Amino acid sequence: MEEYTINEVAEITGITAYTLRYYESIGVLPTPARTRGSRRYSDQDVQLISFIQGLKQTGMKLSEIALFMEDGCILSPSGEQQDWTNVLEKRIRILTEHMKELDARMQEVARVKAAAAAKCAYYAERLQAKKQDDGQRIIK
């Protein structure tokens, strides 16, 4: 299993080392393993960080992500002995609500895109008409 330093994880994920430490301090990220006092991240940690980054980039608030993560990682070795029923149900609720919000935002973006496309078509027609009108004036 590969291990990464905080700077390597920052480079891989595009999240600064400062932000990774901050996320750890507010409970968005679990505390990573340490070797000789330095944070060490596994491939699983990098995947989790990328997932969290995706949630953040799609508008989920850090407080919601922290709520999602407060019970730890279900893939960790210590997690195999726990009953995750309540945790999984909570995570499903959080993600389902987030997906509903994303759907609403996507509909709004589609509406704005359609309006912008209609404006572009209108402006293109006006430009074409202007060019034709200007061309007829030159011929006269």
HELIX and SHEET records of a PDB file:
HELIX    1   1 ILE A    6  THR A   13  1                                   8    
HELIX    2   2 ALA A   17  SER A   25  1                                   9    
HELIX    3   3 ASP A   43  GLN A   57  1                                  15    
HELIX    4   4 LEU A   62  MET A   69  1                                   8    
HELIX    5   5 PRO A   77  GLN A   81  5                                   5    
HELIX    6   6 THR A   85  ILE A  139  1                                  55    
SHEET    1   A 3 GLU A   3  TYR A   4  0                                        
SHEET    2   A 3 SER A  38  SER A  42 -1                                        
SHEET    3   A 3 ALA A  33  THR A  35 -1                                        
END                                                                             
